């Protein structure tokens, strides 16, 4: 599925942990790998090249084509994106540096810019040392909702599942009316809420996700489907992935989830920061060849 992976490295030990994950994806897809180091000054080029050469030797494998590349530039995200385009790469693999609390950086500034602007999907590894590369990817979670972004993420996950012979876990999360009723009342005043709306929304979500699972199963894939009501969409996604032992989450950065149709820039950020597995993110505005929900 993927032919060329770019792995940006910042010279840190944590950043280097992205390499085993990239190599796993490359072996599965038969892709080549570019290890990329961006430096600010010409005097740093030699040290950057020595670092990449050391990483390439450390993770050397006979069945992988590795290209260590050092580029000089002021804005690392701009340089990375330019290299991705020039090399016609189709996947970026990188660690994030998000933090929680008052000092939290949203995905890390470089990762955030790349997710927003990359013409290709981005495989994000959460901060910390929680995500050791598995020997294989046996199960992946895909949050779905029928949006174009969700459809694109599902299409990517479907192809990966075929290559990896992995199980697909489809999840649709519905937010209950009380989760957003308060803010709506500030705008429109008191309103009458039918208590059956949550039940109806969950029933519709279950029908949708089960229909997707049925069509995917008919194509020879192993698929599980689940719909649930939860106040926090990212918490539900992360918890479901952990409960099912998923090795990967595949989602769109601008998909919408559940009855609230919440913008998922923040949802994706929250999932990446708290997930115990990598998250493959694709932009909603990437080209979608099929109709929403088509598989």
Order of alpha helices (4+ residues) and beta strands (2+ residues): beta-alpha-alpha-beta-alpha-beta-alpha-beta-alpha-beta-beta-alpha-beta-alpha-alpha-beta-alpha-beta-beta-beta-alpha-beta
